[in-house]
Amino acid sequence: MYEFNLSPATWMHIDFNSCFATIEQQANPLLRNKPIAVAAYQTENGCILAPSIEAKRFGVKTGMKVKEGRKLCPEIIIMAGDVRKYRFAHNLLRGLIQEYSNEFWPKSIDEFIVNFAGYPVLNQGYEALGLEIKQRIKEIIGDWMRVSIGFGPNRFLAKLAASIRKPDGLFEINHTNFMDIYTPLKLDDLNGIARRNTIRLNSVGIYSVPAFYSASRDTIRKAFGSSVAATYWYHTLRGWQIDALEFERRSFSSQYSPPVKITNIKEAEPVIMKLAQRTASRMRREGFVSKGVSFWSTFKDGSKWGKHCKLKDIIFETGEIYQQTYQLMQECPFPSPVRTISVGCIDVVKLTDWQFDLFGEVNKKKRLSDAVDAVNNKFGDYTVTLGTMLGTKDLVPDRISFGKVKEL
């Protein structure tokens, strides 16, 4: 059996505590020490995106509806999100991290993974480095900002270490203390092990994290039915980094949860227009073109419907993407009011991998799209847009996903 990695803990995971809410408190001192929550919508059925540290003490959690949060904490202040503030804070943190290491990856709007292997800055020790970064965040981003920092010999354990002493934590997992950390944890406390995987592990006699650590690869493979998953967990729990590869981008998509009732194609049409423009502009900004589109929707009765199509020719214009998506949407049955709508560009390829005819029609369209994007980038999204989108200003407001933020 492989022993636990004896190498120094060179990986760092850092994330803002209660990111959106804390940034709002930083921007407005009158909100400090008060229970607040940033929600997708401020209506009673709106979803809470980020409760403040004070609100969490009442049991308010991300994903709750606003009305559930109010029951737990009647004095909670519900706020709409301001994505410009959050992007600004993200980019300030990115710039700070870049002063310490060139090897870093944003995992979401509020968290980064950093590799300090070979960087002398780590010689001062994890605690001194972590405290220095915390202090510099207060100086550069704001004195109310709180971050949790974890160090480990791989990414996984660095993230686990960052969760040990939240909020405002600083911790290291290494070969001397890993079993002390593993022992009190439940299997579903591990990032990537949810209820279904817990059941799979239980089926082969694994009921605790120490037992998971001690299990052979063959035993883990029997649980997951995959040698890849078995190899990942066998080495990851022993502190070895095996998941450093970044996967190639294959799609772009935008999703919206409408606050008003949408029950048919006519009502959904303006939402599709906005989502198509957002998706198309993001794709072009990153230097991609698409060879297919997708449309997905979930409904309040619990059902879902989706369809995709692959195209003979590449597309990148907003109008073309909207037209293709609209054709797909015409087949949607709309069994009940819409919960979410998603528009995607699939099978994307890098523009550098595609040869345009210098004087052809496609090249003319590309130049026109570039000009529109340049205006919108300078003066704001939807400054130049499809004529059919007039009057849709309040539809599909700008949002930030908690997932990967490749465009930031």
C-alpha positions as CSV (number, residue, x, y, z in Angstrom):
1,M,0.0,0.0,0.0
2,Y,1.2,3.5,-0.9
3,E,2.2,5.6,2.2
4,F,0.9,9.1,2.7
5,N,2.8,11.7,0.8
6,L,5.7,13.0,2.9
7,S,6.3,16.0,0.7
8,P,5.7,19.5,2.0
9,A,2.2,21.0,1.7
10,T,2.8,23.2,-1.3
11,W,-0.8,23.6,-2.5
12,M,-3.0,26.4,-1.1
13,H,-6.8,26.7,-1.3
14,I,-8.2,30.2,-0.6
15,D,-11.9,31.3,-0.6
16,F,-13.9,34.3,0.5
17,N,-16.2,33.6,3.4
18,S,-19.8,34.4,2.6
19,C,-18.4,36.0,-0.5
20,F,-21.2,38.1,-2.0
21,A,-22.7,39.1,1.4
22,T,-19.3,40.0,2.8
23,I,-18.5,42.2,-0.2
24,E,-21.8,44.0,0.3
25,Q,-20.9,44.6,3.9
26,Q,-17.4,45.8,2.9
27,A,-19.0,48.3,0.4
28,N,-21.6,49.5,3.0
29,P,-20.5,49.7,6.6
30,L,-24.1,50.1,7.8
31,L,-24.6,46.4,6.9
32,R,-21.8,45.1,9.0
33,N,-22.6,42.9,12.0
34,K,-26.1,42.4,10.6
35,P,-27.7,39.3,9.1
36,I,-27.9,39.9,5.4
37,A,-28.3,37.6,2.3
38,V,-27.7,38.2,-1.4
39,A,-30.5,36.5,-3.3
40,A,-31.2,35.9,-7.0
41,Y,-34.5,37.7,-6.5
42,Q,-35.8,39.6,-3.5
43,T,-39.2,38.0,-3.7
44,E,-40.3,35.3,-1.2
45,N,-39.5,32.5,-3.6
46,G,-36.1,33.9,-4.6
47,C,-33.1,31.7,-4.0
48,I,-30.5,32.8,-1.4
49,L,-27.1,32.8,-3.0
50,A,-25.0,34.0,-0.1
51,P,-26.0,34.5,3.5
52,S,-23.6,36.6,5.7
53,I,-21.7,35.0,8.6
54,E,-24.2,36.6,10.9
55,A,-27.2,35.1,9.0
56,K,-25.6,31.7,9.0
57,R,-25.6,31.7,12.8
58,F,-29.4,31.6,12.6
59,G,-29.3,28.6,10.3
60,V,-29.7,30.5,7.0
61,K,-28.1,28.6,4.2
62,T,-27.2,29.0,0.5
63,G,-30.0,27.5,-1.6
64,M,-32.8,28.3,0.8
65,K,-35.8,30.4,-0.4
66,V,-36.0,33.9,0.9
67,K,-39.2,33.0,2.9
68,E,-37.4,30.2,4.6
69,G,-34.6,32.5,5.6
70,R,-37.0,35.0,7.0
71,K,-38.6,32.3,9.2
72,L,-35.2,31.5,10.7
73,C,-34.1,35.1,10.9
74,P,-37.0,37.7,10.7
75,E,-34.6,40.7,10.7
76,I,-32.5,39.4,7.8
77,I,-31.9,42.0,5.1
78,I,-32.3,40.6,1.6
79,M,-30.3,42.2,-1.2
80,A,-30.0,41.9,-4.9
81,G,-26.6,40.9,-6.2
82,D,-24.2,43.4,-7.8
83,V,-22.0,41.3,-10.0
84,R,-19.6,44.3,-10.8
85,K,-18.5,44.4,-7.1
86,Y,-17.9,40.6,-7.0
87,R,-15.9,40.6,-10.3
88,F,-13.9,43.5,-9.0
89,A,-13.0,41.7,-5.8
90,H,-12.2,38.5,-7.7
91,N,-9.8,40.3,-9.9
92,L,-8.1,42.1,-7.0
93,L,-7.6,38.7,-5.3
94,R,-6.2,37.3,-8.6
95,G,-3.7,40.2,-8.8
96,L,-2.6,39.6,-5.2
97,I,-2.1,35.9,-5.7
98,Q,-0.1,36.5,-8.9
99,E,2.5,38.3,-6.8
100,Y,3.2,35.1,-5.0
101,S,2.9,32.4,-7.7
102,N,2.3,32.1,-11.4
103,E,0.7,28.7,-10.9
104,F,-2.9,29.4,-9.8
105,W,-6.4,28.5,-10.9
106,P,-9.7,30.2,-10.2
107,K,-12.1,27.5,-9.2
108,S,-15.1,29.9,-8.9
109,I,-15.8,33.6,-8.4
110,D,-14.8,33.3,-4.7
111,E,-12.0,30.7,-4.6
112,F,-8.5,29.9,-6.0
113,I,-6.1,27.0,-5.9
114,V,-2.4,28.0,-5.8
115,N,0.7,25.9,-6.2
116,F,3.8,27.2,-4.3
117,A,6.1,24.3,-5.3
118,G,9.5,25.7,-6.1
119,Y,8.6,29.2,-4.8
120,P,10.8,30.5,-2.0
121,V,7.9,32.4,-0.5
122,L,6.8,29.1,1.2
123,N,10.0,28.9,3.1
124,Q,8.6,31.1,5.8
125,G,6.0,28.4,6.7
126,Y,2.3,28.0,5.9
127,E,1.1,30.0,8.9
128,A,3.3,33.1,8.3
129,L,2.4,33.0,4.6
130,G,-1.3,32.6,5.2
131,L,-1.4,35.4,7.8
132,E,0.5,37.7,5.4
133,I,-2.0,37.0,2.6
134,K,-4.9,37.6,4.9
135,Q,-3.5,41.0,6.0
136,R,-2.8,42.0,2.4
137,I,-6.4,41.2,1.4
138,K,-7.6,43.5,4.2
139,E,-5.3,46.3,2.8
140,I,-6.1,45.8,-0.9
141,I,-9.7,44.6,-0.9
142,G,-11.1,45.8,2.4
143,D,-10.8,45.4,6.2
144,W,-14.1,43.5,6.5
145,M,-13.1,40.7,4.1
146,R,-12.6,37.3,5.6
147,V,-11.0,34.3,3.8
148,S,-10.3,30.8,4.8
149,I,-7.0,29.3,3.7
150,G,-5.9,25.7,3.6
151,F,-2.6,24.1,2.8
152,G,-2.1,20.5,1.7
153,P,0.2,18.2,-0.4
154,N,-2.5,18.2,-3.1
155,R,-5.4,20.3,-4.2
156,F,-8.0,18.1,-2.5
157,L,-6.5,18.2,0.9
158,A,-5.8,22.0,0.6
159,K,-9.5,22.5,0.0
160,L,-10.4,20.2,2.9
161,A,-7.9,22.1,5.2
162,A,-9.6,25.4,4.2
163,S,-12.9,24.1,5.5
164,I,-11.6,23.0,8.9
165,R,-11.7,26.4,10.8
166,K,-14.3,28.5,8.9
167,P,-14.9,31.4,9.0
168,D,-11.5,33.1,8.6
169,G,-9.6,29.8,9.0
170,L,-6.0,28.9,8.4
171,F,-5.0,25.2,8.5
172,E,-2.5,22.7,7.1
173,I,-3.1,19.0,6.4
174,N,0.1,17.0,6.1
175,H,1.6,13.5,6.9
176,T,1.6,14.2,10.6
177,N,-2.0,15.1,11.2
178,F,-4.1,13.7,8.2
179,M,-5.5,10.8,10.2
180,D,-6.6,13.1,13.0
181,I,-8.5,15.1,10.4
182,Y,-10.0,12.0,8.7
183,T,-11.2,10.3,11.9
184,P,-14.2,12.5,12.8
185,L,-15.3,13.1,9.2
186,K,-18.3,11.4,7.6
187,L,-17.8,10.1,4.0
188,D,-20.1,12.7,2.6
189,D,-17.9,15.4,4.2
190,L,-15.4,14.7,1.4
191,N,-15.7,16.9,-1.7
192,G,-17.1,14.6,-4.4
193,I,-18.6,12.0,-2.1
194,A,-22.4,12.6,-1.9
195,R,-25.2,10.3,-0.8
196,R,-25.0,8.0,-3.9
197,N,-21.3,7.5,-3.5
198,T,-21.6,6.9,0.2
199,I,-24.1,4.1,-0.5
200,R,-21.6,2.6,-3.0
201,L,-18.8,2.7,-0.5
202,N,-21.0,1.2,2.2
203,S,-21.8,-1.7,-0.2
204,V,-18.2,-2.8,0.0
205,G,-17.8,-2.4,3.7
206,I,-16.4,1.2,3.8
207,Y,-18.3,3.3,6.4
208,S,-15.7,5.8,7.5
209,V,-13.0,8.0,6.0
210,P,-10.2,6.1,7.7
211,A,-11.6,2.9,6.2
212,F,-11.8,4.6,2.9
213,Y,-8.1,5.6,3.2
214,S,-7.1,2.0,4.2
215,A,-9.1,0.3,1.4
216,S,-7.3,-1.2,-1.5
217,R,-7.8,0.0,-5.1
218,D,-9.6,-3.2,-6.0
219,T,-12.1,-2.6,-3.2
220,I,-12.7,1.0,-4.2
221,R,-13.0,-0.1,-7.8
222,K,-15.8,-2.5,-6.8
223,A,-17.6,0.4,-5.2
224,F,-17.4,2.8,-8.1
225,G,-17.2,0.3,-10.9
226,S,-14.4,2.4,-12.4
227,S,-10.6,2.0,-12.3
228,V,-10.2,5.7,-12.9
229,A,-12.3,6.7,-9.9
230,A,-10.5,4.0,-7.8
231,T,-7.1,5.4,-8.8
232,Y,-8.2,9.0,-8.1
233,W,-9.4,8.3,-4.6
234,Y,-6.7,5.9,-3.7
235,H,-3.9,8.4,-4.4
236,T,-5.8,11.6,-3.5
237,L,-6.5,10.4,0.1
238,R,-2.8,9.7,0.4
239,G,-1.9,13.3,-0.5
240,W,-0.8,12.7,-4.1
241,Q,-1.7,15.1,-6.8
242,I,-3.1,13.3,-9.9
243,D,-5.8,15.6,-11.2
244,A,-3.8,18.5,-12.5
245,L,-4.9,18.3,-16.1
246,E,-7.2,21.0,-17.4
247,F,-9.8,19.7,-19.7
248,E,-10.5,21.2,-23.1
249,R,-13.5,23.4,-23.4
250,R,-16.4,21.9,-25.3
251,S,-19.4,24.2,-24.7
252,F,-20.7,27.6,-23.5
253,S,-24.1,28.0,-21.9
254,S,-26.3,30.5,-20.1
255,Q,-29.1,29.7,-17.7
256,Y,-32.0,31.8,-16.3
257,S,-34.6,31.2,-13.6
258,P,-37.5,33.6,-14.6
259,P,-39.3,35.3,-11.6
260,V,-42.5,35.6,-13.7
261,K,-44.6,32.7,-15.0
262,I,-43.6,31.5,-18.5
263,T,-45.9,28.8,-19.9
264,N,-45.5,29.0,-23.7
265,I,-43.1,29.7,-26.6
266,K,-44.2,33.3,-27.0
267,E,-43.5,34.2,-23.4
268,A,-40.1,32.3,-23.5
269,E,-39.0,34.0,-26.8
270,P,-37.5,37.2,-25.3
271,V,-35.6,35.2,-22.7
272,I,-34.1,33.0,-25.4
273,M,-33.0,36.1,-27.3
274,K,-31.1,37.4,-24.3
275,L,-29.6,34.1,-23.4
276,A,-28.5,33.6,-27.0
277,Q,-26.8,37.0,-27.0
278,R,-25.0,36.4,-23.7
279,T,-23.8,32.9,-24.8
280,A,-22.7,34.0,-28.2
281,S,-20.7,37.0,-26.9
282,R,-19.0,34.9,-24.2
283,M,-18.1,32.4,-26.8
284,R,-16.7,34.9,-29.3
285,R,-14.8,36.7,-26.5
286,E,-13.0,33.5,-25.7
287,G,-12.1,33.0,-29.4
288,F,-14.5,30.1,-30.2
289,V,-17.1,29.2,-32.8
290,S,-19.8,26.7,-32.5
291,K,-20.9,23.6,-34.5
292,G,-24.2,23.0,-32.6
293,V,-26.7,24.5,-30.2
294,S,-28.8,23.2,-27.3
295,F,-31.9,24.1,-25.5
296,W,-32.9,22.8,-22.0
297,S,-35.7,23.7,-19.7
298,T,-36.9,22.5,-16.3
299,F,-40.5,22.9,-15.1
300,K,-42.2,23.5,-11.8
301,D,-43.9,20.1,-12.0
302,G,-40.5,18.5,-11.7
303,S,-40.2,17.5,-15.4
304,K,-37.5,18.6,-17.8
305,W,-37.1,18.8,-21.5
306,G,-34.1,19.4,-23.7
307,K,-32.7,18.9,-27.2
308,H,-29.6,19.7,-29.1
309,C,-28.6,19.7,-32.8
310,K,-25.3,19.5,-34.6
311,L,-24.8,21.8,-37.7
312,K,-23.0,21.3,-41.0
313,D,-21.4,24.8,-40.8
314,I,-20.0,26.8,-37.9
315,I,-22.0,29.6,-36.3
316,F,-21.1,32.5,-34.1
317,E,-23.5,35.3,-34.8
318,T,-26.1,36.0,-32.1
319,G,-28.9,35.9,-34.6
320,E,-28.0,32.6,-36.0
321,I,-27.6,31.0,-32.5
322,Y,-31.0,32.4,-31.6
323,Q,-32.7,31.1,-34.7
324,Q,-31.3,27.6,-34.2
325,T,-32.3,27.6,-30.6
326,Y,-35.8,28.9,-31.4
327,Q,-36.3,26.0,-33.8
328,L,-35.5,23.5,-31.0
329,M,-37.7,25.3,-28.5
330,Q,-40.7,24.9,-30.8
331,E,-40.8,21.2,-30.0
332,C,-40.9,21.9,-26.2
333,P,-44.2,20.8,-24.7
334,F,-44.2,23.3,-21.7
335,P,-46.1,20.9,-19.4
336,S,-46.1,23.5,-16.6
337,P,-44.6,26.9,-15.8
338,V,-40.8,27.2,-16.5
339,R,-38.4,26.9,-13.6
340,T,-35.1,27.3,-15.6
341,I,-34.2,27.9,-19.3
342,S,-30.7,27.2,-20.7
343,V,-29.2,28.0,-24.1
344,G,-25.9,26.5,-25.1
345,C,-23.4,26.4,-27.9
346,I,-21.9,22.9,-28.2
347,D,-19.0,21.3,-30.0
348,V,-17.1,24.6,-29.9
349,V,-13.7,24.9,-31.6
350,K,-11.0,27.5,-31.3
351,L,-11.2,30.2,-34.0
352,T,-7.5,29.6,-34.7
353,D,-8.4,26.1,-35.7
354,W,-10.8,27.3,-38.4
355,Q,-9.8,28.8,-41.7
356,F,-12.1,31.6,-43.0
357,D,-12.4,32.6,-46.6
358,L,-10.8,36.1,-46.6
359,F,-13.5,37.6,-48.8
360,G,-16.3,35.2,-48.1
361,E,-19.7,35.8,-46.4
362,V,-18.6,34.1,-43.2
363,N,-15.7,36.5,-42.8
364,K,-18.0,39.5,-43.3
365,K,-20.2,38.2,-40.5
366,K,-17.2,37.7,-38.3
367,R,-16.0,41.2,-38.8
368,L,-19.5,42.6,-38.0
369,S,-19.8,40.5,-34.9
370,D,-16.4,41.7,-33.7
371,A,-17.5,45.3,-34.2
372,V,-20.7,44.8,-32.2
373,D,-18.7,43.1,-29.4
374,A,-16.2,45.9,-29.3
375,V,-19.0,48.5,-28.8
376,N,-20.7,46.4,-26.1
377,N,-17.4,45.7,-24.3
378,K,-16.7,49.5,-24.2
379,F,-20.2,50.8,-23.4
380,G,-21.9,47.8,-21.7
381,D,-23.7,44.7,-22.6
382,Y,-26.7,45.1,-25.0
383,T,-25.7,48.6,-26.2
384,V,-25.9,47.2,-29.7
385,T,-28.3,44.3,-29.9
386,L,-31.0,42.7,-32.0
387,G,-34.0,45.0,-32.8
388,T,-36.4,42.3,-31.5
389,M,-34.7,42.6,-28.0
390,L,-35.9,46.2,-27.5
391,G,-37.9,46.3,-24.3
392,T,-36.2,43.4,-22.7
393,K,-33.8,45.4,-20.5
394,D,-35.0,43.8,-17.2
395,L,-34.9,40.2,-18.5
396,V,-32.0,37.9,-17.8
397,P,-30.0,40.2,-15.5
398,D,-26.2,39.6,-15.2
399,R,-25.4,36.8,-12.9
400,I,-22.2,35.0,-11.8
401,S,-22.0,31.2,-11.5
402,F,-20.3,29.6,-8.5
403,G,-18.8,27.2,-10.9
404,K,-15.6,27.7,-12.9
405,V,-15.0,31.2,-14.1
406,K,-12.9,30.7,-17.3
407,E,-14.0,34.1,-18.6
408,L,-12.8,36.1,-15.6
